[in-house]
Amino acid sequence: MGEVDLSKRASKKSKALTDDICARISAGESLRAVCRDDGMPAPSTFLLWVKDDEALAEQYARAMEARADALFDEMFDIADDARNDWMEKLNRDGEVVGEILNKEAVMRSSLRVDVRKWALARMAPKKYGDKVDHNVSGQIAVISREDEQL
């Protein structure tokens, strides 16, 4: 990761700036990624603004919900993108003799989907988490035995 030039950080809150940050989060970017750009506040500064501004807190919460939906949609794009799944197979002379599976690209795509699934289950557990049923059902049979049978 590159260094962030602190002299190019935003330190004054404005409606346009907070709207831009929330719009980018809604589109699927993380707060950290947004705040890496010049002209953006540090993530900690933005979160202080959120803490002190009820309207911004609501806007940020909605942006985070939309981000989860964007990540959900992105998983399909990743899974359906087969552009790098195959690569040319070359013989000793460097001639193309066929295609072979690009295991690294397939595994990377699988990892990208798995990370998003894991994150979604934590970002929005009611919507994207595994359903866990804590209800116990069934019957218990009680059989009476005489003391001498025990």
C-alpha positions as CSV (number, residue, x, y, z in Angstrom):
1,M,0.0,0.0,0.0
2,G,1.2,3.5,-0.9
3,E,1.8,6.2,1.7
4,V,-1.0,8.7,2.1
5,D,0.1,12.4,1.8
6,L,-1.3,13.8,5.0
7,S,-1.1,17.4,3.6
8,K,-3.8,16.4,1.0
9,R,-6.2,15.2,3.7
10,A,-9.6,16.9,4.1
11,S,-10.0,18.2,7.6
12,K,-13.2,20.2,7.2
13,K,-16.5,18.5,7.0
14,S,-18.8,19.5,4.2
15,K,-22.1,18.1,2.9
16,A,-20.6,17.5,-0.6
17,L,-17.6,15.6,0.9
18,T,-19.7,13.4,3.2
19,D,-22.2,12.8,0.3
20,D,-19.3,11.7,-1.9
21,I,-17.9,9.4,0.7
22,C,-21.3,7.8,1.4
23,A,-22.0,7.4,-2.4
24,R,-18.7,5.6,-2.9
25,I,-19.4,3.3,0.0
26,S,-22.9,2.6,-1.4
27,A,-21.2,1.6,-4.6
28,G,-19.2,-1.1,-2.8
29,E,-15.9,0.7,-1.8
30,S,-14.7,0.4,1.8
31,L,-14.2,3.5,3.9
32,R,-10.5,2.8,4.0
33,A,-10.3,2.7,0.2
34,V,-12.3,5.9,-0.1
35,C,-10.1,7.7,2.4
36,R,-6.9,6.7,0.7
37,D,-7.6,9.3,-2.0
38,D,-6.3,12.8,-2.0
39,G,-8.8,15.3,-0.6
40,M,-10.5,12.7,1.7
41,P,-10.3,12.7,5.5
42,A,-8.7,9.9,7.5
43,P,-11.2,7.1,8.3
44,S,-11.0,8.0,12.0
45,T,-11.9,11.6,11.2
46,F,-14.9,10.6,9.1
47,L,-16.1,8.2,11.9
48,L,-15.8,11.1,14.4
49,W,-18.0,13.2,12.1
50,V,-20.5,10.2,12.0
51,K,-20.5,10.0,15.8
52,D,-21.3,13.7,16.2
53,D,-23.9,14.0,13.4
54,E,-27.1,12.0,13.6
55,A,-28.1,12.7,10.0
56,L,-24.7,11.6,8.8
57,A,-24.8,8.5,11.0
58,E,-28.1,7.6,9.3
59,Q,-26.7,8.3,5.8
60,Y,-23.6,6.2,6.6
61,A,-25.7,3.3,7.9
62,R,-27.8,3.3,4.7
63,A,-24.5,3.5,2.7
64,M,-23.2,0.4,4.5
65,E,-26.4,-1.5,3.8
66,A,-26.1,-0.6,0.1
67,R,-22.5,-1.6,0.1
68,A,-23.5,-5.1,1.3
69,D,-25.9,-5.3,-1.6
70,A,-23.2,-4.1,-4.0
71,L,-20.8,-6.8,-2.7
72,F,-23.5,-9.4,-3.1
73,D,-24.0,-8.4,-6.7
74,E,-20.3,-8.3,-7.3
75,M,-19.9,-12.0,-6.3
76,F,-22.0,-13.0,-9.4
77,D,-19.7,-10.8,-11.6
78,I,-16.6,-12.5,-10.2
79,A,-18.1,-16.0,-10.5
80,D,-19.4,-15.5,-14.0
81,D,-16.1,-13.9,-15.3
82,A,-14.2,-16.7,-17.1
83,R,-11.8,-14.5,-19.0
84,N,-8.7,-15.8,-17.3
85,D,-9.8,-19.3,-16.5
86,W,-7.9,-20.8,-19.4
87,M,-4.4,-20.1,-20.8
88,E,-2.5,-21.3,-23.8
89,K,-0.4,-24.4,-23.5
90,L,2.9,-24.2,-25.2
91,N,5.2,-26.9,-26.4
92,R,9.0,-26.8,-26.0
93,D,9.3,-24.7,-29.1
94,G,6.9,-22.0,-27.8
95,E,4.1,-23.1,-30.1
96,V,0.5,-23.1,-28.9
97,V,-0.7,-26.6,-28.7
98,G,-3.9,-26.1,-26.7
99,E,-5.3,-24.7,-23.6
100,I,-5.0,-25.6,-19.9
101,L,-6.9,-24.5,-16.8
102,N,-5.4,-21.5,-15.1
103,K,-5.7,-22.8,-11.6
104,E,-4.3,-19.6,-10.0
105,A,-7.0,-17.4,-11.6
106,V,-9.8,-19.9,-10.7
107,M,-8.6,-20.1,-7.1
108,R,-8.3,-16.3,-6.8
109,S,-11.8,-15.9,-8.0
110,S,-13.0,-18.5,-5.5
111,L,-11.2,-16.7,-2.7
112,R,-12.6,-13.3,-3.8
113,V,-16.2,-14.8,-3.6
114,D,-15.5,-16.5,-0.3
115,V,-14.2,-13.4,1.3
116,R,-17.3,-11.4,0.2
117,K,-19.6,-14.2,1.6
118,W,-17.8,-14.1,4.9
119,A,-17.9,-10.3,5.1
120,L,-21.6,-10.2,4.1
121,A,-22.5,-12.7,6.8
122,R,-21.0,-10.2,9.3
123,M,-22.1,-6.9,7.7
124,A,-25.7,-8.0,7.3
125,P,-26.2,-11.3,9.2
126,K,-30.0,-11.2,9.0
127,K,-30.0,-10.8,5.3
128,Y,-26.8,-12.7,4.2
129,G,-25.8,-14.8,7.2
130,D,-26.5,-18.5,7.6
131,K,-29.9,-19.1,9.2
132,V,-29.4,-20.7,12.5
133,D,-32.4,-22.4,14.2
134,H,-32.0,-22.5,18.0
135,N,-35.5,-24.1,18.5
136,V,-35.5,-27.5,20.0
137,S,-38.3,-29.8,19.0
138,G,-39.1,-33.4,19.5
139,Q,-40.7,-35.6,22.1
140,I,-39.3,-37.1,25.3
141,A,-40.7,-40.4,26.4
142,V,-40.9,-41.1,30.1
143,I,-41.1,-44.7,31.0
144,S,-42.0,-45.6,34.6
145,R,-40.3,-48.7,36.0
146,E,-40.7,-50.4,39.2
147,D,-37.8,-50.0,41.7
148,E,-37.1,-53.7,41.5
149,Q,-36.7,-53.6,37.7
150,L,-34.0,-50.8,38.0
